[in-house]
């Protein structure tokens, strides 16, 4: 029984000490945070300190003198809460725990004496209780909370009574300076209007002078018209003479034609051929010779051109297209931020241009402030930096406080917000495609593709579409759908860094995937999707096909379905318009026209010229992205039976 009672008292001592220490630590931490916040009054971290600051600012804005700042500070300070509990109440809890410890020690001693227990038992409880109570009271001395509270109040009162009024006074001076500038601006406008009125009077006088000159010129023109009428009469006489002479020439022409017809009839009689037959025979021979010569020259030129230019042209064009993916520079290098008023432009520039220089230095972009009403242009080739600048500027406009320190803070917040957006977009793409197990850095790179375009097509949406297309085709063929959708989502991952690194987006993407130890089959599919290497799996071929489908489908390059169908029909119409065409088919989403010719009408030599003519007509009559392959097919079959 004595052991149980001793355990009860020890548990009471320990519980009271734990509660006292824990409460004291919480209160000390709260006062420490209040102290730090009171020393950083420009950006207070505690809500009630910020509320107190705004209240005093409102008093100063109303030009009201505040005499009881210390009372106001005490009022707000006493209302401070920790986890919804008043901090002053929590500060009293350690005292209660000390009293409890002493009380338990005394109670244990009294109970031991009443039960004639050993002095060691009841004396130990009394000593422990007294020691615990004294220890709790000593914590107040060691933590120096009274000094912290006094320092907090001193900091708050000093800032609100001394620092804040001076800053509000400086702000009022700035406002007065701006008003003076506005008045000067109005005076300049008035002077400009007066100058315009004077210029208008001078212009009216000049117009009157010009009218007099025009009237003089009109008189001269009237005289010239009279002279022209006289000349017209003489010309009419000459015309009648020419008509008479023309009739005489017509009679002579008829006589010559009759003589020529007699000579032609005589030639036909001698040669045994009619005029049309002789002409057709001569033209047929000349046509055969010309077709053969033109076909030979064309074959030689095409072969030489392909040998010398195909390889270099493909490399140069492919690299240039993927590095400059946007249709228009203005769509990818410029952003516009709307302003609430024209006054905001001056605040953005700042005194001696400090604000705009700070923003441009921190973001690495160019801020263009011109005569465009209520708008600021953000220019830069890096879409991420441009987005950071746009978000930071919008935050500054909403906040209203624009100075170098605030700009730095808002730029950091904008960077954090952009990082969050990039991460969300990457996670959205992963969820939408069902790809799992990606490295967090790869997820961020996928999210960056949201701010990358290629030929007007968003690269992130394009990658998601390629992933889904590759998965569907793999499922239909009974192949590895997970591998196909993973490779499809990652095939353009290099475009997230191709503005920052040298090399094509394929090379950059392969290096990134190798760095994060991605599957070798996925790396091969990414490396082979533009034909840089041979595909090692069927899934890699599916990624190539899905990439081509996504890039060439109706709508990928802002082309409607109706326009797409009309283009295919127009392509087939152009091919069918040539004589000797049996049937034509537009395939490969309009990138190829396959034409079947009649072998009895079109020879092999004529096919070369015909393909050239069709390609030329397509170039002249149609508008299309990329290039169209003209493919002519001629087949001759001879069947004979041996009996």
C-alpha positions in Angstrom: 0.0 0.0 0.0 2.8 2.4 0.8 4.3 1.8 -2.5 1.1 2.6 -4.3 0.7 5.8 -2.4 4.3 6.8 -3.1 3.7 6.1 -6.8 0.6 8.3 -6.7 2.5 11.2 -5.3 5.4 10.8 -7.7 3.1 10.7 -10.7 1.5 13.9 -9.4 4.9 15.6 -9.0 6.0 14.5 -12.5 2.7 15.5 -14.1 2.8 19.0 -12.5 6.4 19.5 -13.6 5.7 18.4 -17.2 2.7 20.7 -17.4 4.7 23.6 -15.9 7.7 23.1 -18.2 5.6 22.6 -21.3 3.5 25.6 -20.6 6.6 27.7 -19.8 8.2 26.6 -23.1 5.1 27.5 -25.1 4.7 30.9 -23.5 8.5 31.6 -23.9 8.4 30.6 -27.6 5.3 32.9 -28.1 7.0 35.8 -26.5 10.2 35.2 -28.5 8.1 35.3 -31.8 6.4 38.5 -30.6 9.9 40.0 -29.9 11.2 39.1 -33.4 8.0 40.4 -34.9 8.2 43.7 -33.0 11.7 44.2 -34.3 10.5 43.7 -37.9 7.6 46.0 -38.0 7.8 46.6 -41.7 6.6 43.0 -42.3 5.1 41.9 -39.0 4.5 38.1 -38.7 1.9 38.2 -36.0 -1.6 39.1 -37.0 -2.6 41.3 -34.1 0.7 43.3 -34.5 -0.2 43.9 -38.2 -3.7 44.9 -37.2 -2.4 47.3 -34.5 0.0 48.9 -37.1 -2.8 49.4 -39.6 -5.0 51.0 -37.0 -2.4 53.6 -36.0 -1.7 54.2 -39.7 -5.4 55.0 -40.2 -5.2 57.5 -37.3 -2.2 59.2 -38.9 -3.9 59.2 -42.4 -6.9 61.0 -40.8 -4.4 63.5 -39.3 -5.5 62.5 -35.8 -2.9 62.7 -33.0 -2.7 59.6 -30.9 -1.7 60.2 -27.2 -2.5 56.8 -25.6 -0.4 54.5 -27.8 0.9 52.7 -24.7 -2.6 51.9 -23.6 -3.6 50.6 -27.0 -0.4 48.4 -27.1 -1.3 47.0 -23.6 -4.8 46.3 -24.7 -3.7 44.4 -27.8 -0.9 42.7 -25.9 -3.2 41.4 -23.2 -5.5 40.0 -25.9 -2.7 37.8 -27.3 -3.7 34.1 -27.6 -1.8 30.9 -28.1 -3.9 28.1 -29.7 -7.0 30.0 -28.8 -6.0 30.4 -25.1 -5.0 33.8 -23.6 -1.2 33.9 -23.2 -1.4 35.6 -19.7 -3.6 32.7 -18.5 -1.0 30.2 -19.7 1.7 32.2 -18.0 -0.1 31.6 -14.6 -0.3 27.8 -15.1 3.3 27.1 -13.9 2.5 29.0 -10.6 -0.5 26.8 -10.1 1.6 23.7 -10.8 4.2 24.9 -8.2 1.5 25.3 -5.6 0.2 21.8 -6.5 3.6 20.3 -6.0 4.1 21.9 -2.6 0.6 20.9 -1.6 1.1 17.3 -2.7 4.4 17.2 -0.7 2.7 18.5 2.4 -0.2 16.2 1.9 2.1 13.2 1.6 4.0 14.3 4.8 0.8 14.7 6.7 -0.5 11.3 5.6 2.8 9.6 6.5 2.8 11.1 10.0 -0.9 10.1 10.5 -0.1 6.5 9.4 3.1 6.4 11.6 5.1 5.8 8.5 8.9 5.9 8.3 10.3 9.4 8.2 12.1 8.6 5.1 8.7 8.1 3.3 6.9 11.3 4.4 10.1 13.4 4.5 11.0 12.4 0.9 7.6 13.5 -0.4 7.8 16.8 1.4 11.3 17.5 0.1 10.4 16.6 -3.5 7.3 18.7 -3.4 9.1 21.8 -2.1 12.0 21.3 -4.6 9.6 21.0 -7.5 7.8 24.1 -6.5 11.0 26.1 -6.1 12.3 24.8 -9.4 9.1 26.0 -11.2 9.4 29.4 -9.6 13.1 29.6 -10.6 12.2 29.1 -14.3 10.6 32.5 -14.3 13.9 34.0 -13.3 15.9 32.0 -15.8 13.6 32.6 -18.8 13.4 36.4 -18.1 9.9 36.6 -19.5 9.2 39.9 -17.8 12.2 41.5 -19.6 10.9 40.0 -22.9 7.4 41.5 -22.4 8.9 44.8 -21.5 11.2 44.9 -24.5 8.2 43.9 -26.8 6.1 46.8 -25.5 9.1 49.2 -25.8 9.7 48.1 -29.4 6.0 48.5 -30.4 5.6 51.9 -28.7 8.9 53.2 -30.1 7.9 52.2 -33.7 4.3 53.6 -33.4 5.3 56.8 -31.7 8.6 57.7 -33.5 9.2 55.7 -36.7 5.8 55.4 -38.2 4.8 59.1 -38.0 8.0 60.0 -39.8 7.3 57.5 -42.6 3.8 58.7 -42.9 5.1 62.3 -43.2 7.5 61.3 -46.0 4.6 59.6 -47.8 2.5 62.8 -47.5 5.4 64.7 -49.0 5.5 62.3 -51.9 1.8 62.7 -52.5 2.2 66.5 -52.5 5.1 66.2 -55.0 2.9 64.1 -57.3 0.1 66.6 -57.1 2.5 69.4 -58.2 3.7 67.2 -61.1 0.0 66.8 -62.1 -0.5 70.5 -62.0 2.5 71.1 -64.2 1.3 68.5 -66.6 -2.0 70.3 -66.9 -0.3 73.6 -67.6 1.8 72.0 -70.3 -1.3 70.5 -71.9 -3.0 73.9 -71.8 0.0 75.5 -73.5 0.0 72.7 -76.1 -3.7 73.3 -76.9 -2.9 77.0 -77.4 -0.1 76.1 -79.8 -2.5 73.8 -81.7 -5.1 76.6 -82.1 -2.5 79.0 -83.4 -1.3 76.3 -85.8 -4.8 75.7 -86.9 -5.3 79.4 -87.8 -2.0 79.3 -89.8 -3.3 76.2 -91.6 -6.6 77.9 -92.5 -4.7 80.9 -94.0 -2.6 78.5 -96.0 -5.6 76.6 -97.2 -7.2 79.9 -98.5 -4.0 80.6 -100.4 -4.0 77.1 -101.9 -7.6 77.5 -103.0 -6.7 80.6 -105.0 -3.9 78.7 -106.7 -6.3 75.8 -107.5 -8.7 78.2 -109.2 -5.9 79.5 -111.4 -5.0 75.9 -112.3 -8.6 75.2 -113.1 -8.7 78.0 -115.7 -5.5 76.6 -117.3 -7.1 73.2 -117.5 -10.2 74.6 -119.2 -8.0 76.1 -121.9 -6.2 72.8 -122.3 -9.6 71.0 -122.7 -10.5 73.4 -125.5 -7.3 72.6 -127.3 -7.9 68.9 -126.8 -11.3 69.1 -128.5 -9.7 70.7 -131.5 -7.1 67.9 -131.6 -9.9 65.3 -131.3 -11.6 66.6 -134.3 -8.5 66.3 -136.4 -7.9 62.7 -135.1 -11.4 61.7 -136.1 -10.7 62.8 -139.6 -7.5 60.7 -139.6 -9.4 57.7 -138.2 -11.9 57.8 -141.1 -8.9 57.8 -143.5 -7.4 54.8 -141.7 -10.7 52.9 -141.9 -10.9 53.4 -145.6 -7.3 52.2 -146.0 -8.1 49.2 -143.8 -10.9 48.1 -146.1 -8.6 48.3 -149.0 -6.1 46.1 -147.1 -8.8 43.6 -146.2 -9.6 43.1 -149.9 -5.9 42.5 -150.6 -5.7 40.0 -147.7 -8.6 38.0 -149.1 -6.8 37.8 -152.4 -3.6 36.5 -150.6 -5.6 33.9 -148.6 -7.2 32.5 -151.8 -3.8 32.2 -153.4 -2.4 30.5 -150.3 -5.2 28.0 -150.1 -4.6 27.0 -153.8 -0.9 26.5 -152.9 -1.8 24.3 -149.9 -4.2 22.2 -151.9 -1.4 21.6 -154.4 1.0 20.6 -151.6 -1.5 18.2 -150.1 -2.0 16.6 -153.5 1.7 16.1 -154.0 2.5 14.8 -150.4 -0.7 12.6 -150.1 -1.4 14.1 -146.5 -3.9 16.6 -145.3 -2.8 19.8 -143.5 -3.9 18.5 -140.1 -2.3 15.1 -140.6 1.0 16.7 -141.5 0.8 19.1 -138.5 0.0 16.2 -136.1 2.8 14.0 -137.4 5.4 16.8 -137.0 4.2 17.8 -133.5 4.1 14.1 -132.4 7.7 13.7 -133.4 8.8 16.9 -131.7 6.9 16.0 -128.5 8.5 12.6 -128.2 12.0 14.1 -128.5 11.2 16.9 -126.0 9.7 14.6 -123.4 12.7 12.2 -123.4 15.2 15.1 -123.2 13.3 16.9 -120.4 12.9 13.7 -118.4 16.6 12.9 -118.6 17.6 16.4 -117.6 15.1 16.4 -114.7 16.3 13.0 -113.4 19.9 14.1 -113.5 19.1 17.4 -111.7 17.0 15.7 -109.0 19.6 13.0 -108.3 22.4 15.6 -108.0 20.3 17.9 -105.7 19.3 15.0 -103.5 22.9 13.8 -103.1 24.2 17.3 -102.2 21.4 18.9 -100.2 19.1 16.3 -98.6 21.3 15.4 -95.6 22.4 18.9 -94.7 19.0 20.4 -95.3 17.3 17.9 -93.0 19.8 18.5 -90.2 19.7 22.3 -90.5 15.9 22.6 -90.9 15.2 20.1 -88.1 17.5 21.8 -85.7 16.2 25.3 -86.5 12.5 24.3 -86.3 12.9 22.6 -82.9 14.9 25.6 -81.5 12.5 28.2 -82.8 9.2 26.4 -82.3 6.8 29.4 -82.1 4.9 30.7 -85.0 5.4 34.4 -84.0 7.9 36.0 -81.8 5.3 38.2 -80.1 3.4 35.1 -78.9 6.3 33.7 -76.9 8.5 36.6 -76.0 6.0 39.2 -74.9 3.5 39.4 -72.0 1.2 42.4 -71.2 0.1 43.4 -67.7 -2.9 45.7 -67.4 -2.6 48.7 -65.0 -5.5 50.3 -63.0 -4.4 53.8 -64.1 -1.6 55.7 -65.8 -0.2 56.9 -62.4 0.9 53.3 -61.7 3.6 53.6 -64.5 5.4 56.2 -62.5 5.3 54.1 -59.3 6.6 51.1 -61.2 9.5 53.2 -62.6 10.3 54.6 -59.1 12.6 57.4 -58.1 15.6 57.5 -60.6 14.3 54.3 -62.1 15.2 52.2 -59.0 12.0 50.1 -59.0 12.2 49.1 -62.7 15.9 48.4 -62.5 15.4 46.2 -59.4 12.6 44.2 -61.1 14.6 43.7 -64.3 17.7 42.7 -62.4 15.9 40.1 -60.2 13.9 38.6 -63.1 16.2 38.9 -66.0 13.6 40.4 -68.3 13.0 43.8 -70.0 10.1 45.9 -68.8 8.8 48.2 -71.6 6.8 51.2 -70.4 5.6 53.3 -73.4 2.6 55.4 -74.5 0.3 52.3 -74.5 -2.6 53.3 -72.2 -2.9 51.4 -68.9 -0.5 48.6 -69.9 3.1 47.5 -69.4 4.9 45.1 -71.8 7.2 42.4 -70.4 9.7 41.2 -73.0 12.0 38.2 -72.6 12.9 34.9 -74.4 12.7 32.8 -71.3 9.0 31.9 -70.7 9.6 31.0 -67.1 11.3 34.3 -66.2 8.6 36.2 -68.1 5.9 34.4 -66.1 7.8 35.2 -62.8 8.0 38.9 -63.8 4.3 38.9 -64.7 3.1 37.3 -61.4 5.4 39.6 -59.4 4.2 42.7 -61.1 0.5 41.7 -60.7 1.1 41.1 -57.0 2.9 44.5 -56.6 0.0 46.3 -58.4 -2.6 44.6 -56.1 -0.5 45.4 -53.0 0.1 49.0 -53.9 3.4 49.2 -52.1 6.2 49.3 -54.7 9.8 49.7 -53.6 13.0 47.6 -54.0 12.5 45.6 -50.8 8.8 44.8 -51.7 9.8 43.9 -55.2 12.4 41.4 -54.0 9.8 39.9 -51.7 7.1 39.6 -54.4 9.6 38.1 -56.9 10.4 35.4 -54.4 6.7 34.7 -53.9 6.2 34.6 -57.6 9.0 32.1 -58.0 7.4 29.9 -55.3 4.0 30.2 -56.9 5.4 29.3 -60.3 7.2 26.3 -58.8 3.9 25.2 -57.3 2.1 25.7 -60.7 4.8 23.7 -62.5 4.5 20.9 -60.0 0.7 20.8 -60.2 0.8 20.7 -64.0 3.3 17.8 -63.9 1.2 15.9 -61.4 -1.9 16.6 -63.5 -0.2 15.2 -66.6 0.9 12.1 -64.7 -2.6 11.5 -63.3 -4.2 12.1 -66.7 -1.9 9.6 -68.5 -1.6 7.1 -65.7 2.2 7.1 -65.6 3.6 6.2 -62.2 7.0 5.9 -60.6 8.6 9.0 -62.2 11.4 10.9 -60.4 10.2 14.2 -58.8 12.6 16.2 -60.9 11.1 14.6 -64.1 7.7 15.6 -62.9 8.8 19.2 -62.6 10.3 19.1 -66.1 7.0 17.8 -67.4 5.2 20.7 -65.7 7.7 23.2 -67.4 6.4 22.0 -70.8 3.2 24.0 -70.1 5.3 27.1 -70.9 6.8 25.7 -74.1 5.1 25.8 -77.5 6.1 24.2 -80.9 4.5 25.5 -84.1 1.8 27.1 -82.0 1.0 23.8 -80.2 1.4 23.5 -76.4 4.1 20.9 -75.8 2.6 19.6 -72.5 -0.8 19.0 -74.1 1.0 17.5 -77.1 3.0 15.1 -74.9 -0.2 14.0 -73.0 -1.9 13.4 -76.4 1.0 11.4 -77.7 1.0 9.3 -74.5 -2.7 8.5 -74.8 -2.4 7.7 -78.6 0.6 5.4 -78.1 -1.2 3.6 -75.2 -4.4 3.1 -77.3 -2.4 1.7 -80.2 -0.4 -0.6 -78.0 -3.5 -2.0 -76.4 -5.0 -2.7 -79.7 -1.9 -4.5 -80.9 -1.5 -6.4 -77.6 1.8 -4.7 -76.7 3.2 -3.1 -73.5 0.8 -0.2 -73.0 2.6 1.1 -69.9 5.9 1.4 -71.8 4.2 3.1 -74.7 2.4 5.8 -72.6 5.5 6.4 -70.5 7.7 6.9 -73.6 5.0 9.1 -75.2 4.8 11.4 -72.2 8.6 11.7 -72.0 9.4 11.9 -75.7 9.7 15.8 -75.7 11.1 16.2 -72.2 14.2 17.8 -73.6 12.2 20.8 -74.8 11.9 21.9 -71.1 15.6 22.7 -71.1 16.6 23.3 -74.8 16.6 27.1 -74.2 19.2 26.6 -71.5 21.4 23.8 -72.9 23.1 23.2 -76.2 22.0 20.4 -78.5 18.6 19.3 -79.9 15.7 18.5 -77.6 16.2 14.7 -78.4 19.8 14.8 -77.2 18.9 16.8 -74.1 16.0 14.5 -73.3 18.1 11.3 -73.6 20.8 12.8 -71.3 18.1 13.7 -68.7 16.5 10.2 -68.8 19.9 8.5 -68.5 20.7 10.8 -65.5 17.5 9.6 -63.7 18.1 5.9 -64.7 15.0 5.6 -66.9 14.2 2.3 -68.7 16.4 1.7 -71.7 13.4 1.0 -73.9 11.9 4.4 -73.0 15.3 6.1 -73.8 15.4 4.4 -77.2 11.8 5.5 -78.0 12.7 9.1 -77.1 15.9 8.9 -79.1 14.2 7.4 -82.2 11.0 9.5 -82.3 12.6 11.8 -84.9 14.6 9.1 -86.7 18.0 9.9 -85.1 18.5 6.2 -84.3 16.8 3.0 -85.3 13.8 2.0 -83.1 14.6 -1.2 -81.1 11.0 -1.9 -80.1 7.5 -1.7 -81.7 6.5 0.7 -78.9 9.1 3.1 -80.1 7.6 3.0 -83.6 4.2 3.6 -82.0 5.6 6.7 -80.3 6.8 8.0 -83.7 3.3 7.4 -85.2 1.6 9.1 -82.3 3.9 12.1 -82.5 3.1 12.5 -86.2 -0.6 12.1 -85.6 -0.7 14.6 -82.8 1.3 17.2 -84.9 -0.6 16.7 -88.1 -4.2 16.1 -86.9 -6.9 18.7 -87.6 -6.6 21.5 -85.1 -2.9 20.9 -84.1 -1.9 24.0 -86.0 -5.1 25.9 -85.5 -6.8 24.2 -88.4 -10.5 23.3 -88.2 -11.9 19.9 -89.3 -13.8 21.5 -92.1 -10.7 23.2 -93.5 -8.7 20.0 -93.1 -11.3 18.0 -95.2 -11.5 20.7 -97.8 -7.7 20.6 -98.1 -7.7 16.9 -98.8 -10.5 17.2 -101.3 -8.8 20.1 -103.0 -5.5 18.0 -103.2 -7.3 15.1 -104.9 -9.1 17.5 -107.2 -5.8 19.0 -108.4 -4.4 15.5 -109.1 -7.5 14.4 -110.9 -7.5 17.4 -113.2 -4.5 16.0 -115.2 -5.1 13.8 -118.2 -4.1 10.2 -117.8 -4.9 10.0 -114.0 -7.0 7.0 -113.2 -7.4 7.6 -109.4 -5.8 9.7 -106.6 -5.7 9.2 -102.9 -4.7 11.8 -100.2 -3.0 9.9 -97.4 -0.7 10.6 -94.3 -3.1 13.4 -93.1 -2.6 15.2 -96.4 1.2 15.0 -96.4 1.2 12.6 -99.4 -0.9 12.3 -102.6 -0.7 8.9 -104.2 -1.8 8.9 -107.9 -2.5 5.9 -110.1 -2.0 6.7 -113.8 -3.2 4.9 -116.9 -0.2 3.0 -118.3 -1.5 3.1 -121.9 -1.6 6.9 -121.9 1.3 7.8 -119.5 4.8 6.5 -120.2 7.7 6.3 -117.7 9.3 9.5 -119.1 5.9 11.4 -118.9 5.5 10.3 -115.3 8.6 12.4 -114.3 7.2 15.5 -116.0 3.7 14.9 -114.7 4.8 14.6 -111.1 6.7 17.9 -111.5 3.6 19.6 -113.0 1.3 18.3 -110.3 3.7 19.5 -107.5 3.9 22.9 -109.2 0.1 23.2 -109.4 -0.3 22.2 -105.8 2.2 24.9 -104.7 0.4 27.5 -106.8 -3.2 26.7 -105.9 -3.1 25.5 -102.3 -1.9 26.6 -98.8 -0.6 23.9 -96.5 1.9 23.4 -93.6 5.1 21.6 -94.3 5.5 19.7 -97.6 3.3 17.3 -99.7 4.8 14.2 -101.3 3.6 13.5 -104.9 3.8 9.8 -105.6 2.9 8.4 -109.1 2.2 4.7 -109.6 2.2 3.1 -113.1 1.6 -0.6 -113.5 1.4 -2.7 -116.7 0.3 -6.3 -116.6 0.6 -8.8 -119.5 -1.2 -12.1 -119.1 -0.7 -15.0 -121.6 -1.7 -18.7 -121.3 0.4 -21.6 -122.5 -1.7 -24.3 -124.1 
